[in-house]
Amino acid sequence: MESLLQHLERFSELLAVSRTTHVSTWDPTTVRRALQWARYLRHVHRRFGRHVRIRTALERRLRSQWRQKGASGSAAVPGLNFQALGRCDLLLSLRLLENRALGDAACHYLLQQLFPGPGVPDADEETLQGSLARLARRRSAVHMLLFNGYGENSVLEESVLKTQAELLLERLGEVPKAEAEGRSRFLSTLWDRLPQKNFLKVIAAALLLPPSSPRPQGEELELDTPKTPGEGGQELVHWLLARSDVMAAFCHDLPVGLLASVAGRHPEFSRAYLGLLTDWGRHLHYDLQKGTWVGAEPQHVSWEELYGRFQSLCQAPPPLKDEVLTALESCKAQDGDFQVPGLSIWTDLFLALGSGS
């Protein structure tokens, strides 16, 4: 293990150098050796990827090592984890292609390795050329997710959001299904880096995509990817439920009609949304002078907003409407089952919804 960690440390330094002007001194032999080194690490990833105990031990050591390197200000590439070993040659090739300091001879050799031409045997299961093409699609997807400049054009907004939602599910599906933490980490990274309000809209659009969507002819599903948008949608719902801050923002910032549509499609989300609305309702108290329910703090929702959200859910078709009314009746009973207004917010909500006011 110590030898492998030393290899990783040296290779991370090599990756850091590959973005600098030092590559101007590289010749074809240097590029060849660097690629061989990267392919060796990819072989290590394939060999130990399915050995859970060995992989866990390596990941623990790697995280500890990068924390130490970060504290010492090392120039090594942080975050070169075990998963990244499977694409070391891809990372190296991409950095060299983007570096204009690479000499002509070295660049020509690199291109020959990436595009060997027809009839050239390749011992790898997947060619580096194919990996680069997939990475280009991923980068395009990220740039597309960053786009939110549709202004007041609602037709354009709907079209862009649908495209962004499809790209999000496709990219999410490229994370191996066995790596649940990897999918959650991927979504959390997008949440931290993308415009959050637009990302919430993209999530909602993804959750409302049809349960099945035919793929273009000739396009095959990759191993461990969701077969339908519905499967990817479940991943999104689970992530939302695990991130209370994102769930609160999702339910607070998006239009009530959109939230009702999502709740109608995803029972797990519906239950969590109802729980959140119930919690918001408990923060309101009745103001005798104003004759209405008000929040104790400025950030609490108003009576009008809470009523509007419940009203939107009650306008949905069964079983969602029935579930909402049942939840309100339960809260009303627990609060004393009052029949007159002003004593229980659940009684007032139930009466208001029943009268249609």
C-alpha positions as CSV (number, residue, x, y, z in Angstrom):
1,M,0.0,0.0,0.0
2,E,2.8,2.4,0.8
3,S,4.3,1.9,-2.7
4,L,0.9,2.6,-4.3
5,L,0.5,5.8,-2.2
6,Q,3.9,6.9,-3.3
7,H,2.9,6.3,-6.9
8,L,-0.3,8.3,-6.4
9,E,1.6,11.2,-4.8
10,R,4.1,11.3,-7.7
11,F,1.4,11.1,-10.3
12,S,-0.6,13.9,-8.7
13,E,2.5,16.0,-8.9
14,L,2.8,15.0,-12.6
15,L,-0.8,16.1,-13.2
16,A,0.0,19.5,-11.6
17,V,3.0,19.9,-13.8
18,S,1.0,19.0,-16.9
19,R,-0.8,22.3,-16.7
20,T,2.3,24.4,-16.5
21,T,4.9,25.6,-19.0
22,H,7.3,22.9,-17.9
23,V,5.7,20.5,-20.5
24,S,7.6,22.5,-23.2
25,T,10.6,20.3,-22.3
26,W,8.6,17.1,-22.7
27,D,9.4,14.9,-25.7
28,P,7.5,11.9,-27.1
29,T,9.3,9.6,-24.7
30,T,8.2,11.6,-21.7
31,V,4.6,11.6,-22.9
32,R,4.7,7.9,-23.5
33,R,6.1,7.2,-20.0
34,A,3.5,9.5,-18.4
35,L,0.6,7.7,-20.2
36,Q,2.1,4.3,-19.2
37,W,2.1,5.4,-15.6
38,A,-1.5,6.6,-15.8
39,R,-2.6,3.3,-17.4
40,Y,-0.8,1.4,-14.6
41,L,-2.9,3.3,-12.0
42,R,-6.1,2.6,-14.0
43,H,-5.1,-1.1,-13.9
44,V,-4.8,-0.8,-10.1
45,H,-8.3,0.7,-10.0
46,R,-9.7,-2.2,-12.0
47,R,-7.9,-4.8,-9.9
48,F,-9.0,-3.5,-6.5
49,G,-12.2,-1.7,-7.4
50,R,-14.4,-4.7,-6.4
51,H,-12.4,-5.5,-3.2
52,V,-14.4,-3.4,-0.7
53,R,-12.0,-3.8,2.2
54,I,-8.9,-2.9,0.2
55,R,-10.7,-0.1,-1.6
56,T,-11.9,1.4,1.7
57,A,-8.5,1.3,3.2
58,L,-7.0,3.0,0.2
59,E,-9.6,5.7,0.2
60,R,-9.1,6.4,3.9
61,R,-5.3,6.7,3.4
62,L,-5.8,8.9,0.3
63,R,-8.2,11.3,2.1
64,S,-5.7,11.5,5.0
65,Q,-2.8,12.1,2.6
66,W,-4.6,14.9,0.7
67,R,-5.5,16.7,4.0
68,Q,-1.9,16.7,4.9
69,K,-0.8,17.9,1.5
70,G,-3.4,20.7,1.6
71,A,-2.2,21.8,5.0
72,S,1.4,22.0,3.8
73,G,0.5,23.9,0.6
74,S,1.7,21.2,-1.7
75,A,1.3,21.7,-5.5
76,A,-0.1,18.2,-5.9
77,V,-3.6,17.8,-7.2
78,P,-6.0,17.5,-4.3
79,G,-8.9,15.1,-4.4
80,L,-7.2,12.4,-6.6
81,N,-9.3,9.7,-4.9
82,F,-9.6,6.0,-5.7
83,Q,-12.4,6.6,-8.2
84,A,-10.2,9.0,-10.1
85,L,-7.6,6.3,-10.7
86,G,-9.9,4.8,-13.3
87,R,-9.5,7.8,-15.5
88,C,-5.9,8.9,-14.8
89,D,-4.9,8.6,-18.5
90,L,-8.0,10.7,-19.4
91,L,-7.1,13.4,-16.9
92,L,-3.5,13.6,-18.1
93,S,-4.4,13.6,-21.8
94,L,-7.0,16.3,-21.4
95,R,-4.6,18.6,-19.5
96,L,-1.9,18.1,-22.0
97,L,-4.3,18.8,-24.9
98,E,-5.3,22.1,-23.2
99,N,-1.7,23.2,-22.6
100,R,-0.4,25.2,-25.5
101,A,3.1,24.9,-24.1
102,L,3.4,21.3,-25.1
103,G,5.9,20.9,-27.9
104,D,4.9,19.9,-31.5
105,A,6.6,16.5,-31.4
106,A,5.1,15.6,-28.0
107,C,1.7,16.8,-29.1
108,H,1.9,14.8,-32.3
109,Y,2.7,11.7,-30.3
110,L,-0.2,12.3,-27.9
111,L,-2.6,12.7,-30.8
112,Q,-1.4,9.5,-32.3
113,Q,-2.1,7.7,-29.1
114,L,-5.6,9.2,-28.8
115,F,-6.5,8.7,-32.5
116,P,-4.6,5.7,-33.7
117,G,-6.8,5.3,-36.8
118,P,-8.8,2.3,-38.1
119,G,-7.6,-1.2,-37.8
120,V,-5.3,-0.5,-34.8
121,P,-5.9,-3.0,-32.0
122,D,-6.6,-1.6,-28.6
123,A,-6.1,-3.8,-25.6
124,D,-8.3,-1.6,-23.4
125,E,-12.0,-2.2,-22.9
126,E,-12.6,1.4,-23.7
127,T,-10.4,3.6,-25.9
128,L,-9.0,6.9,-24.6
129,Q,-10.7,8.5,-27.6
130,G,-14.1,7.3,-26.4
131,S,-13.4,8.5,-22.9
132,L,-12.5,11.9,-24.2
133,A,-15.7,12.0,-26.2
134,R,-17.8,11.2,-23.2
135,L,-16.0,13.8,-21.1
136,A,-16.7,16.4,-23.8
137,R,-20.4,15.5,-23.5
138,R,-20.2,15.8,-19.7
139,R,-18.6,19.2,-20.0
140,S,-21.2,20.3,-22.4
141,A,-23.9,19.1,-19.9
142,V,-22.3,21.2,-17.2
143,H,-22.2,24.3,-19.4
144,M,-25.8,23.7,-20.3
145,L,-26.8,23.4,-16.6
146,L,-25.1,26.7,-16.0
147,F,-27.2,28.4,-18.6
148,N,-30.2,30.3,-17.1
149,G,-30.4,33.4,-19.4
150,Y,-33.8,32.9,-20.9
151,G,-35.2,36.1,-19.4
152,E,-39.0,36.4,-19.7
153,N,-39.4,34.0,-22.5
154,S,-41.5,31.2,-20.9
155,V,-41.4,29.0,-23.9
156,L,-37.6,29.1,-24.1
157,E,-37.4,28.6,-20.3
158,E,-39.5,25.4,-20.5
159,S,-37.5,24.0,-23.4
160,V,-34.2,24.8,-21.7
161,L,-35.2,23.4,-18.4
162,K,-36.4,20.1,-20.0
163,T,-33.0,19.8,-21.8
164,Q,-31.2,20.6,-18.6
165,A,-33.3,18.0,-16.7
166,E,-32.5,15.3,-19.2
167,L,-28.8,16.1,-19.1
168,L,-28.8,16.0,-15.3
169,L,-30.4,12.6,-15.2
170,E,-28.0,11.3,-17.9
171,R,-25.0,12.6,-16.0
172,L,-26.3,11.2,-12.8
173,G,-26.7,7.9,-14.4
174,E,-23.0,7.8,-15.4
175,V,-22.1,7.5,-11.7
176,P,-22.0,3.7,-10.9
177,K,-25.2,2.5,-9.2
178,A,-23.2,0.8,-6.5
179,E,-21.7,4.1,-5.5
180,A,-24.7,5.8,-3.8
181,E,-22.4,8.2,-2.0
182,G,-20.9,9.2,-5.3
183,R,-24.3,10.2,-6.7
184,S,-25.2,12.2,-3.6
185,R,-21.8,13.8,-3.7
186,F,-22.3,14.7,-7.4
187,L,-25.6,16.4,-6.7
188,S,-24.2,18.2,-3.7
189,T,-21.3,19.5,-5.9
190,L,-23.8,20.8,-8.4
191,W,-25.8,22.5,-5.7
192,D,-22.7,24.2,-4.4
193,R,-21.4,25.3,-7.8
194,L,-24.5,26.1,-10.0
195,P,-27.0,28.9,-9.7
196,Q,-29.1,27.4,-6.9
197,K,-32.5,28.9,-7.9
198,N,-32.2,27.6,-11.4
199,F,-30.9,24.2,-10.2
200,L,-34.0,23.8,-8.1
201,K,-36.1,24.4,-11.3
202,V,-34.0,21.8,-13.1
203,I,-34.6,19.2,-10.3
204,A,-38.3,19.8,-10.5
205,A,-38.3,19.5,-14.3
206,A,-36.4,16.2,-13.9
207,L,-38.9,14.9,-11.4
208,L,-41.7,15.6,-13.9
209,L,-40.2,13.9,-16.9
210,P,-42.2,11.0,-18.3
211,P,-41.5,7.7,-16.6
212,S,-40.1,6.3,-19.8
213,S,-38.3,8.1,-22.7
214,P,-37.1,6.3,-25.8
215,R,-33.5,6.8,-26.5
216,P,-32.2,7.7,-30.0
217,Q,-31.7,4.7,-32.3
218,G,-28.3,3.1,-31.9
219,E,-27.6,4.7,-28.6
220,E,-27.0,2.1,-25.9
221,L,-27.4,2.3,-22.2
222,E,-24.2,2.2,-20.2
223,L,-23.7,-0.3,-17.4
224,D,-25.4,0.7,-14.1
225,T,-27.2,3.7,-15.6
226,P,-30.9,4.3,-14.8
227,K,-33.0,2.8,-17.6
228,T,-35.7,5.5,-17.3
229,P,-36.0,9.1,-16.0
230,G,-38.2,7.6,-13.2
231,E,-35.2,5.8,-11.8
232,G,-33.0,8.9,-11.8
233,G,-35.9,10.8,-10.3
234,Q,-35.9,8.5,-7.3
235,E,-32.2,9.3,-6.8
236,L,-33.1,13.0,-6.8
237,V,-35.9,12.5,-4.3
238,H,-33.7,10.6,-2.0
239,W,-31.0,13.3,-2.2
240,L,-33.6,16.0,-1.5
241,L,-34.9,14.2,1.6
242,A,-31.3,13.7,2.9
243,R,-30.5,17.4,2.5
244,S,-33.0,19.4,4.7
245,D,-31.5,22.7,3.6
246,V,-32.1,21.9,-0.1
247,M,-35.5,20.5,0.6
248,A,-36.6,23.6,2.5
249,A,-35.3,25.8,-0.4
250,F,-37.0,23.6,-3.0
251,C,-40.4,23.8,-1.2
252,H,-40.1,27.5,-0.3
253,D,-38.8,29.0,-3.6
254,L,-40.6,27.1,-6.3
255,P,-44.2,27.9,-7.4
256,V,-46.9,26.1,-5.5
257,G,-48.4,24.5,-8.6
258,L,-45.1,23.1,-9.6
259,L,-44.6,21.6,-6.1
260,A,-48.1,20.1,-6.2
261,S,-47.2,18.4,-9.6
262,V,-44.0,17.0,-8.1
263,A,-45.9,15.8,-5.0
264,G,-48.5,14.1,-7.2
265,R,-45.8,12.1,-9.0
266,H,-43.6,11.2,-6.0
267,P,-45.2,9.9,-2.8
268,E,-42.0,10.1,-0.8
269,F,-41.7,13.8,-1.7
270,S,-45.4,14.3,-1.0
271,R,-45.1,13.0,2.6
272,A,-42.0,15.1,3.3
273,Y,-43.6,18.2,1.8
274,L,-46.7,17.7,3.9
275,G,-44.4,17.3,7.0
276,L,-42.6,20.5,6.1
277,L,-45.9,22.4,5.7
278,T,-47.1,21.1,9.0
279,D,-43.9,22.3,10.7
280,W,-44.3,25.7,9.1
281,G,-47.9,25.9,10.4
282,R,-46.8,25.2,13.9
283,H,-44.7,28.3,13.8
284,L,-47.7,30.6,13.3
285,H,-49.8,32.0,16.2
286,Y,-53.1,33.9,16.1
287,D,-52.9,37.7,16.4
288,L,-56.0,39.0,18.0
289,Q,-55.5,42.6,16.9
290,K,-54.9,41.6,13.3
291,G,-57.4,38.8,13.4
292,T,-55.2,36.4,11.5
293,W,-52.3,33.9,11.9
294,V,-48.8,35.4,11.9
295,G,-45.3,34.1,12.2
296,A,-43.1,34.7,15.2
297,E,-40.1,35.5,13.0
298,P,-39.8,37.3,9.7
299,Q,-38.6,34.1,7.9
300,H,-41.7,32.2,8.9
301,V,-44.3,31.8,6.1
302,S,-47.5,33.8,6.2
303,W,-51.0,32.5,6.6
304,E,-51.8,33.4,3.0
305,E,-48.7,31.5,1.7
306,L,-49.5,28.4,3.9
307,Y,-53.1,28.4,2.8
308,G,-52.1,28.8,-0.9
309,R,-49.8,25.7,-0.6
310,F,-52.5,23.5,1.0
311,Q,-55.1,24.8,-1.5
312,S,-52.8,23.9,-4.4
313,L,-52.4,20.4,-3.0
314,C,-56.1,20.0,-2.5
315,Q,-56.8,20.9,-6.1
316,A,-54.6,17.9,-7.2
317,P,-56.4,14.7,-8.2
318,P,-56.7,11.7,-5.8
319,P,-55.0,10.2,-3.9
320,L,-52.9,13.4,-3.2
321,K,-56.0,15.5,-2.3
322,D,-57.3,12.8,0.0
323,E,-53.9,12.4,1.7
324,V,-53.7,16.2,2.4
325,L,-57.2,16.4,3.9
326,T,-56.5,13.3,6.0
327,A,-53.3,15.0,7.3
328,L,-55.2,18.2,8.1
329,E,-57.9,16.3,9.9
330,S,-55.3,14.5,12.0
331,C,-53.5,17.7,12.9
332,K,-56.9,19.3,13.8
333,A,-57.8,16.3,16.0
334,Q,-54.4,16.4,17.8
335,D,-54.8,20.2,18.4
336,G,-58.2,19.8,20.2
337,D,-60.6,19.3,17.3
338,F,-62.0,22.8,17.6
339,Q,-64.8,23.8,15.4
340,V,-64.6,27.6,15.7
341,P,-61.9,29.8,14.1
342,G,-59.0,31.4,15.8
343,L,-58.1,28.6,18.2
344,S,-56.3,26.1,16.0
345,I,-54.6,26.9,12.7
346,W,-55.5,23.4,11.4
347,T,-59.2,24.1,12.1
348,D,-58.9,27.4,10.2
349,L,-57.1,25.8,7.3
350,F,-59.7,23.0,7.2
351,L,-62.6,25.4,7.2
352,A,-61.0,27.8,4.7
353,L,-60.3,24.9,2.3
354,G,-63.7,23.5,2.8
355,S,-65.4,26.8,1.9
356,G,-63.1,27.3,-1.0
357,S,-62.3,30.8,0.2
